[in-house]
Amino acid sequence: MAFELPPLPYDKSALEPHMSAKTLDFHYGKHHQAYVTNLNNLIKGTPLASKSIEVIVKETAKDAARAGVFNNAAQVWNHTFFWHSMKPRGGGAPTGELAQAIARDFGGFDKFKEQFKNAAVSLFGSGWAWLVADRGHLKVIKTANAETPLGSGETELLTCDVWEHAYYLDYQNRRPDFVQIFLDHLVNWDEAAKRLGGK
Ligand code: FE2
């Protein structure tokens, strides 16, 4: 069965004024939809057509002959995860076990924010900044283009899309402003805490 664009977990205007409905119209409605459509066209009539998105990403990673399938499948997964990494009136600081793990592994919440922002801003070109748990330890990583930690053995807790299409309508070329707003007003720490707890 063909993949469908997964529903957004909130209304397109729910993240305003930090992320506009216009950005969600294009980013979710056009870009995310295009990855779904492209993926369906690429896998139609192949054995991958019956696999889950996670299995397709894992099976085609590092396979140059299937780079097109990987890029579109990974972008479908990354975007779905990104929407769940944000919530209306998000941001602030995490609590509980996640807050303790951040303090332990980064030396404090402010130091985590600095590392995350540096990763997001220093990524050359298009890609993603992530907070992941690697064998119980938290770390910040960045991935280029469609690359994803999915399948690496790390647990993804949070991601920020730093492709220009994620912020250009609202922030033009000011990626650092977008990442700061993401951290201050959009991050869904509840979701990250749930994933750390394996729920
Ligand atoms: Fe994107």
Boltz pocket constraint, residues with backbone or C-beta under 6 A from the ligand:
constraints:
  - pocket:
      binder: B
      contacts: [[A, 27], [A, 31], [A, 79], [A, 161], [A, 163], [A, 165], [A, 166]]
      max_distance: 6.0
